[in-house]
Amino acid sequence: MNVPAGSGFEYRHNAEHYEAQSRLGHLMAYYAWTLDLFGDTFEGPAADAGAGSGHFSALLARHVQPLLLLEGGEDNLATLRERFAGDDAVTVEDSDLTDCEAQLRRHGIRSIFTLDVLEHLPDDVAALKQ
């Protein structure tokens, strides 16, 4: 999917974004702190919408299952599939977050987490209403 100019950024084939996602792996204390902000009661099935390279997802998977990882960047999808291969509690799916309601319903998602994603969507309010 190509996002129209001025409405977000091209995430599908974006090497610069993928490289930035890879560097975020050094911020595990930040991800742990963020997870703590959510409290200790999580309701599954849950989704990480815009899972990126899976740094936060790896922590989240220890607290709620099953976990659906939604991501649209092809390089990030490959990383997520490799990172969570063999973990039956985690499902990785290609997703356009501006149109993912059917995916969320199909998996019976009860909790949705998203970090550093909404600001990249052309209409974050419409995405949240799903």
Contact map, one row per residue, 1 for C-alpha under 8 A:
1110000001010000000000000000000000000000000000000000000000000000000000000000000000000000000000000000000000000000000000000000000000
1111000001010000000000000000000000000000000000000000000000000000000000000000000000000000000000000000000000000000000000000000000000
1111101111000000000000000000000000000000000000000000000000000000000000000000000000000000000000000000000000000000000000000000000000
0111111100000000000000000000000000000000000000000000000000000000000000000000000000000000000000000000000000000000000000000000000000
0011111110000000000000000000000000000000000000000000000000000000000000000000000000000000000000000000000000000000000000000000000000
0001111110000000000000000000000000000000000000000000000000000000000000000000000000000000000000000000000000000000000000000000000000
0011111110000000000000000000000000000000000000000000000000000000000000000000000000000000000000000000000000000000000000001110000000
0011111111000000000000000000000000000000000000000000000000000000000000000000000000000000000000000000000000000000000000011100000000
0010111111100000000000000000000000000000000000000000000000000000000000000000000000000000000000000000000000000000000000011000000000
1110000111111100000000000000000000000000000000000000000000000000000000000000000000000000000000000000000000000000000000000000000000
0000000011111100100000000000000000000000000000000000000000000000000000011000000000000000000000000000000000000000000000000000000000
1100000001111100000000000000000000000000000000000000000000000000000000011100000000000000000000000000000000000000000000000000000000
0000000001111110000000000000000000000000000000000000000000000000000000001110000000000000000000000000000000000000000000000000000000
0000000001111111110000000000000000000000000000000000000000000000000000001000000000000000000000000000000000000000000000000000000000
0000000000001111111000000000000000000000000000000000000000000000000000000010000000000000000000000000000000000000000000000000000000
0000000000000111111100000000000000000000000000000000000000000000000000000000000000000000000000000000000000000000000000000000000000
0000000000100111111110000000000000000000000000000000000000000000000000000000000000000000000000000000000000000000000000000000000000
0000000000000111111111000000000000000000000000000001100000000000000000001011000000000000000000000000000000000000000000000000000000
0000000000000011111111100000000000000000000000000000000000000000000000000000000000000000000000000000000000000000000000000000000000
0000000000000001111111110000000000000000000000000000000000000000000000000000000000000000000000000000000000000000000000000000000000
0000000000000000111111111000000000000000000000000001100000000000000000000000000000000000000000000000000000000000000000000000000000
0000000000000000011111111000000000000000000000000000100000000000000000000000000000000000000000000000000000000000000000000000000000
0000000000000000001111111100000000000000000000000000000000000000000000000000000000000000000000000000000000000000000000000000000000
0000000000000000000111111111000000000000000000000000001000000000000000000000000000000000000000000000000000000000000000000000000000
0000000000000000000011111111000000000000000000000000001000000000000000000000000000000000000000000000000000000000000000000000000000
0000000000000000000000111111000000000000000000000000000000000000000000000000000000000000000000000000000000000000000000000000000000
0000000000000000000000011111111000000000000000000000000000000000000000000000000000000000000000000000000000000000000000000000000000
0000000000000000000000011111111100000000000000000000001100000000000000000000000000000000000000000000000000000000000000000000000000
0000000000000000000000000011111110000000000000000000000000000000000000000000000000000000000000000000000000000000000000000000000000
0000000000000000000000000011111111000000000000000000000000000000000000000000000000000000000000000000000000000000000000000000000000
0000000000000000000000000011111111100000000000000000001100100000000000000000000000000000000000000000000000000000000000000000000000
0000000000000000000000000001111111110000000000000000000100100000000000000000000000000000000000000000000000000000000000000000000000
0000000000000000000000000000111111111000000000000000000000000000000000000000000000000000000000000000000000000000000000000000000000
0000000000000000000000000000011111111100000000000000000000000000000000000000000000000000000000000000000000000000000000000000000000
0000000000000000000000000000001111111110000000000000000100110000000000000000000000000000000000000000000000000000000000000000000000
0000000000000000000000000000000111111111000000000000000000000000000000000000000000000000000000000000000000000000000000000000000000
0000000000000000000000000000000011111110000000000000000000000000000000000000000000000000000000000000000000000000000000000000000000
0000000000000000000000000000000001111111100000000000000000000000000000000000000000000000000000000000000000000000000000000000000000
0000000000000000000000000000000000111111110000000000000000000000000000000000000000000000000000000000000000000000000000000000000000
0000000000000000000000000000000000010111110000000000000000000010000000000000000000000000000000000000000000000000000000000000000000
0000000000000000000000000000000000000111111000000000000000000000000000000000000000000000000000000000000000000000000000000000000000
0000000000000000000000000000000000000011111100000000000000000011000000000000000000000000000000000000000000000010000000000000000000
0000000000000000000000000000000000000000111111000000000000000001000000000000000000000000000000000000000000000110000000000000000000
0000000000000000000000000000000000000000011111000000000000000001111000000000000000000000000000000000000000001110000000000000000000
0000000000000000000000000000000000000000001111100000000000000001111100000000000000000000000000000000000000111110000000000000000000
0000000000000000000000000000000000000000001111110000000000000001111100000000000000000000000000000000000000001111100000000000000000
0000000000000000000000000000000000000000000011111000000000000000001111000000000000000000000000000000000100001011100000000000000000
0000000000000000000000000000000000000000000001111110000010000000001111000000000000000000000000000000000000000001110000000000000000
0000000000000000000000000000000000000000000000111110000000000000000011100000000000000000000000001000000000000001110010000000000000
0000000000000000000000000000000000000000000000011111000000000000000011110000000000000000000000001000000000000000011010000000000000
0000000000000000000000000000000000000000000000011111111110000000000011100000000000000000000000000000000000000000010000000000000000
0000000000000000010010000000000000000000000000000111111000000000000000101001100100000000000000000000000000000000000000000000000000
0000000000000000010011000000000000000000000000000011111000000000000000000001101100000000000000000000000000000000000000000000000000
0000000000000000000000000000000000000000000000000011111111000000000000000000001100100000000000000000000000000000000000000000000000
0000000000000000000000011001001000000000000000000011111111100000000000000000000000000000000000000000000000000000000000000000000000
0000000000000000000000000001001100100000000000000010011111110000000000000000000000000000000000000000000000000000000000000000000000
0000000000000000000000000000000000000000000000010010011111111000000010000000000000000000000000000000000000000000000000000000000000
0000000000000000000000000000000000000000000000000000011111111100000000000000000000000000000000000000000000000000000000000000000000
0000000000000000000000000000001100100000000000000000001111111110000000000000000000000000000000000000000000000000000000000000000000
0000000000000000000000000000000000100000000000000000000111111111000000000000000000000000000000000000000000000000000000000000000000
0000000000000000000000000000000000000000000000000000000011111111111000000000000000000000110000000000000000000000000000000000000000
0000000000000000000000000000000000000000000000000000000001111111100000000000000000000000000000000000000000000000000000000000000000
0000000000000000000000000000000000000001010000000000000000111111100000000000000000000000000000000000000000000000000000000000000000
0000000000000000000000000000000000000000011111000000000000011111111000000000000000000000000000000000000000000000000000000000000000
0000000000000000000000000000000000000000000111000000000000001111111000000000000000000000110000000000000000000000000000000000000000
0000000000000000000000000000000000000000000111000000000000001001111100000000000000000000111000000000000000000000000000000000000000
0000000000000000000000000000000000000000000111110000000000001001111110000000000000000000111000000000000000000000000000000000000000
0000000000000000000000000000000000000000000011110000000000000000011111000000000000000000011110000000000000100000000000000000000000
0000000000000000000000000000000000000000000000111110000010000000001111100000000000000000011110000000000000000000000000000000000000
0000000000000000000000000000000000000000000000111110000000000000000111110000000000000000000111101000000000000000000000000000000000
0000000000000000000000000000000000000000000000001111000000000000000011111001100000000000000111111000000000000000000000000000000000
0000000000110000000000000000000000000000000000000100000000000000000001111101100000000000000001111000000000000000000000000000000000
0000000000111100010000000000000000000000000000000001000000000000000000111111100000000000000000000000000000000000000000000000000000
0000000000011000000000000000000000000000000000000000000000000000000000011111110000000000000000000000000000000000000000000000000000
0000000000001010010000000000000000000000000000000000000000000000000000001111111000000000000000000000000000000000000000000000000000
0000000000000000010000000000000000000000000000000001100000000000000000111111111100000000000000000000000000000000000000000000000000
0000000000000000000000000000000000000000000000000001100000000000000000111111111110000000000111000000000000000000000000000000000000
0000000000000000000000000000000000000000000000000000000000000000000000000111111111000000000000000000000000000000000000000000000000
0000000000000000000000000000000000000000000000000000110000000000000000000011111111100000000000000000000000000000000000000000000000
0000000000000000000000000000000000000000000000000001110000000000000000000001111111110000000100000000000000000000000000000000000000
0000000000000000000000000000000000000000000000000000000000000000000000000000111111111000000100000000000000000000000000000000000000
0000000000000000000000000000000000000000000000000000000000000000000000000000011111111000000000000000000000000000000000000000000000
0000000000000000000000000000000000000000000000000000010000000000000000000000001111111000000000000000000000000000000000000000000000
0000000000000000000000000000000000000000000000000000000000000000000000000000000111111110010000000000000000000000000000000000000000
0000000000000000000000000000000000000000000000000000000000000000000000000000000011111110000000000000000000000000000000000000000000
0000000000000000000000000000000000000000000000000000000000000000000000000000000000011111000000000000000000000000000000000000000000
0000000000000000000000000000000000000000000000000000000000000000000000000000000000011111110000000000000000000000000000000000000000
0000000000000000000000000000000000000000000000000000000000000000000000000000000000000111111000000000000000000000000000000000000000
0000000000000000000000000000000000000000000000000000000000001000111000000000000000000011111000000000000000000000000000000000000000
0000000000000000000000000000000000000000000000000000000000001000111110000000000000010011111100000000000000000000000000000000000000
0000000000000000000000000000000000000000000000000000000000000000011110000000000000000001111110000000000000000000000000000000000000
0000000000000000000000000000000000000000000000000000000000000000000111100000100110000000011111000000000000000000000000000000000000
0000000000000000000000000000000000000000000000000000000000000000000111100000100000000000001111100000000000000000000000000000000000
0000000000000000000000000000000000000000000000000000000000000000000001110000100000000000000111110000000000000000000000000000000000
0000000000000000000000000000000000000000000000000000000000000000000001110000000000000000000011111011000000000000000000000000000000
0000000000000000000000000000000000000000000000000000000000000000000000110000000000000000000001111111000000000000000000000000000000
0000000000000000000000000000000000000000000000001100000000000000000001110000000000000000000000111111000000000000000000001000001000
0000000000000000000000000000000000000000000000000000000000000000000000000000000000000000000000011111000000000000000000001010011000
0000000000000000000000000000000000000000000000000000000000000000000000000000000000000000000000111111110000000000000000000000001001
0000000000000000000000000000000000000000000000000000000000000000000000000000000000000000000000111111111100000000000000000000000001
0000000000000000000000000000000000000000000000000000000000000000000000000000000000000000000000000011111110000000000000000000000001
0000000000000000000000000000000000000000000000000000000000000000000000000000000000000000000000000011111111000000000000000000000000
0000000000000000000000000000000000000000000000000000000000000000000000000000000000000000000000000001111111100000000000000000000000
0000000000000000000000000000000000000000000000100000000000000000000000000000000000000000000000000001111111111000000000000000000000
0000000000000000000000000000000000000000000000000000000000000000000000000000000000000000000000000000111111111000000000000000000000
0000000000000000000000000000000000000000000000000000000000000000000000000000000000000000000000000000011111111000000000000000000000
0000000000000000000000000000000000000000000010000000000000000000000100000000000000000000000000000000001111111000000000000000000000
0000000000000000000000000000000000000000000010000000000000000000000000000000000000000000000000000000000111111100000000000000000000
0000000000000000000000000000000000000000000111100000000000000000000000000000000000000000000000000000000111111111000000000000000000
0000000000000000000000000000000000000000001111000000000000000000000000000000000000000000000000000000000000011111000000000000000000
0000000000000000000000000000000000000000011111100000000000000000000000000000000000000000000000000000000000001111100000000000000000
0000000000000000000000000000000000000000000001111000000000000000000000000000000000000000000000000000000000001111110000000000000000
0000000000000000000000000000000000000000000001111000000000000000000000000000000000000000000000000000000000000011111000000000000000
0000000000000000000000000000000000000000000000011110000000000000000000000000000000000000000000000000000000000001111111000000000000
0000000000000000000000000000000000000000000000000100000000000000000000000000000000000000000000000000000000000000111111000000000000
0000000000000000000000000000000000000000000000000000000000000000000000000000000000000000000000000000000000000000011111100000000000
0000000000000000000000000000000000000000000000001100000000000000000000000000000000000000000000000000000000000000011111111000000000
0000000000000000000000000000000000000000000000000000000000000000000000000000000000000000000000000000000000000000011111111001000000
0000000000000000000000000000000000000000000000000000000000000000000000000000000000000000000000000000000000000000000111111001000000
0000000110000000000000000000000000000000000000000000000000000000000000000000000000000000000000000000000000000000000011111100000000
0000001110000000000000000000000000000000000000000000000000000000000000000000000000000000000000001100000000000000000011111111001000
0000001100000000000000000000000000000000000000000000000000000000000000000000000000000000000000000000000000000000000000011111000000
0000001000000000000000000000000000000000000000000000000000000000000000000000000000000000000000000100000000000000000000001111111000
0000000000000000000000000000000000000000000000000000000000000000000000000000000000000000000000000000000000000000000001101111111100
0000000000000000000000000000000000000000000000000000000000000000000000000000000000000000000000000000000000000000000000000011111110
0000000000000000000000000000000000000000000000000000000000000000000000000000000000000000000000000100000000000000000000000011111111
0000000000000000000000000000000000000000000000000000000000000000000000000000000000000000000000001110000000000000000000001011111111
0000000000000000000000000000000000000000000000000000000000000000000000000000000000000000000000000000000000000000000000000001111111
0000000000000000000000000000000000000000000000000000000000000000000000000000000000000000000000000000000000000000000000000000111111
0000000000000000000000000000000000000000000000000000000000000000000000000000000000000000000000000011100000000000000000000000011111
